[in-house]
Amino acid sequence: MYYCGYDPGVNKTSIVILDSFGKLVERIPVEVFLIDGYTNQKCIDILGTLSKLKKYTPLKMFSEKILSYGQGSKGSFTFGSAMTLLGNMQKLEGVDLVVLRPQDWKKRWNLSSDKKLSIEQAKQLGLTGKISHNLAESYLLAKLCYGFHTQRQNMIT
């Protein structure tokens, strides 16, 4: 069994995989590419990401719920790309996906919207190297998923 966390996005985000002991196995970077004919429009490499994720089944996965706040066309496209990846993750055989509202899962770590706090918490739990807030939040979601499924505690409100 593997445990996973994903903070959806397009910029410098990763899917974090933990093993059955809660140890980091892999950081799967969510690769993006530019679309021909569009200026600076990034799109998630959905097929590449899914192919990397498939080798970690069975998989319990916590993801942050994606929220769109009246963004412009570029933000809407990014939101759609992240939603498509998340939807396809859910369809993978052997993947059990739970989507959590940001305020619910962050409450479990006593976090706010301050991104520095997420990075500090992830470091305290053993994440090393160059850490973006997206990576830190993916790691914290993976740790929460691991704790929920291995300790059988009711960690979701």
PyMOL commands that set and color helices and strands:
alter all, ss='L'
color gray80, all
select helices_A, chain A and resi 46-53+73-91+102-108+115-124+133-151
alter helices_A, ss='H'
color red, helices_A
select strands_A, chain A and resi 2-6+14-18+24-29+32-34+42-44+59-64+95-100
alter strands_A, ss='S'
color yellow, strands_A
deselect
rebuild
show_as cartoon
